[in-house]
Amino acid sequence: GSDVLAEGRLVMAGSLADRGRVGEAIALLGPSAAKSVRKPLERHVRQWYVLADLYERSGDIPRARELFRKVVAADPEVSDAPERLAALR
Protein backbone atom coordinates (compact mmCIF):
# COMPACT_ATOMS: atom_id res chain seq x y z
CA GLY A 1 0.00 0.00 0.00
CA SER A 2 0.88 3.66 0.00
CA ASP A 3 2.19 3.67 3.56
CA VAL A 4 4.60 0.80 2.87
CA LEU A 5 5.81 2.43 -0.35
CA ALA A 6 6.40 5.74 1.44
CA GLU A 7 8.28 3.99 4.24
CA GLY A 8 10.45 2.17 1.70
CA ARG A 9 11.31 5.47 0.03
CA LEU A 10 12.23 7.01 3.37
CA VAL A 11 14.50 4.11 4.26
CA MET A 12 16.18 4.13 0.86
CA ALA A 13 16.63 7.92 0.93
CA GLY A 14 18.19 7.66 4.39
CA SER A 15 20.55 4.97 3.18
CA LEU A 16 21.60 7.05 0.18
CA ALA A 17 22.13 10.16 2.31
CA ASP A 18 24.19 8.19 4.84
CA ARG A 19 26.49 7.20 1.99
CA GLY A 20 26.91 10.82 0.88
CA ARG A 21 24.47 10.53 -2.02
CA VAL A 22 22.17 13.32 -0.91
CA GLY A 23 21.29 14.36 -4.46
CA GLU A 24 20.05 10.86 -5.24
CA ALA A 25 18.05 10.80 -2.00
CA ILE A 26 16.40 14.08 -2.97
CA ALA A 27 15.63 12.74 -6.44
CA LEU A 28 14.02 9.67 -4.88
CA LEU A 29 11.74 11.58 -2.50
CA GLY A 30 11.20 14.77 -4.46
CA PRO A 31 8.46 13.69 -6.88
CA SER A 32 6.23 12.03 -4.28
CA ALA A 33 6.74 14.77 -1.68
CA ALA A 34 6.07 17.56 -4.18
CA LYS A 35 2.49 16.50 -4.83
CA SER A 36 -0.16 18.82 -3.45
CA VAL A 37 -2.18 17.23 -0.66
CA ARG A 38 -5.37 18.71 0.74
CA LYS A 39 -5.39 16.64 3.95
CA PRO A 40 -1.86 15.41 4.62
CA LEU A 41 -1.44 12.04 6.26
CA GLU A 42 1.44 11.07 8.52
CA ARG A 43 3.35 9.60 5.58
CA HIS A 44 3.19 12.91 3.71
CA VAL A 45 4.44 14.87 6.69
CA ARG A 46 7.27 12.40 7.29
CA GLN A 47 8.36 12.62 3.64
CA TRP A 48 8.32 16.42 3.77
CA TYR A 49 10.40 16.38 6.94
CA VAL A 50 13.03 14.04 5.52
CA LEU A 51 13.16 15.94 2.25
CA ALA A 52 13.54 19.24 4.13
CA ASP A 53 16.44 17.72 6.05
CA LEU A 54 18.04 16.56 2.81
CA TYR A 55 17.66 19.98 1.21
CA GLU A 56 19.23 21.59 4.27
CA ARG A 57 22.16 19.15 4.08
CA SER A 58 22.61 19.94 0.40
CA GLY A 59 22.65 23.69 1.08
CA ASP A 60 19.29 24.46 -0.56
CA ILE A 61 17.99 26.47 2.38
CA PRO A 62 14.97 28.04 0.61
CA ARG A 63 13.56 24.61 -0.27
CA ALA A 64 14.34 23.27 3.20
CA ARG A 65 12.53 26.23 4.72
CA GLU A 66 9.52 25.73 2.44
CA LEU A 67 9.18 22.07 3.39
CA PHE A 68 9.69 22.65 7.11
CA ARG A 69 6.88 25.24 6.86
CA LYS A 70 4.62 22.57 5.32
CA VAL A 71 5.50 20.16 8.12
CA VAL A 72 4.77 22.72 10.83
CA ALA A 73 1.50 23.76 9.17
CA ALA A 74 0.36 20.14 8.94
CA ASP A 75 1.52 19.03 12.40
CA PRO A 76 3.52 21.40 14.63
CA GLU A 77 4.23 18.56 17.06
CA VAL A 78 6.35 16.64 14.54
CA SER A 79 9.79 16.20 15.97
CA ASP A 80 11.88 19.36 15.98
CA ALA A 81 10.39 20.90 12.83
CA PRO A 82 9.45 24.25 14.43
CA GLU A 83 12.96 24.66 15.86
CA ARG A 84 14.61 23.68 12.60
CA LEU A 85 12.44 26.12 10.69
CA ALA A 86 13.29 28.91 13.12
CA ALA A 87 16.99 28.15 12.74
CA LEU A 88 16.76 28.56 8.96
CA ARG A 89 15.36 32.11 9.07
Buried (B, 14 or more C-beta within 10 A) or exposed (E): EEEEEBBEBBEBBBEBBEEEBBEBBBEBBBEBBEEEEEEBEEBBBBBBBBBBBBBBBBEBEEBBBBBBBBBBEBBEEBEEBBEBBEEBE
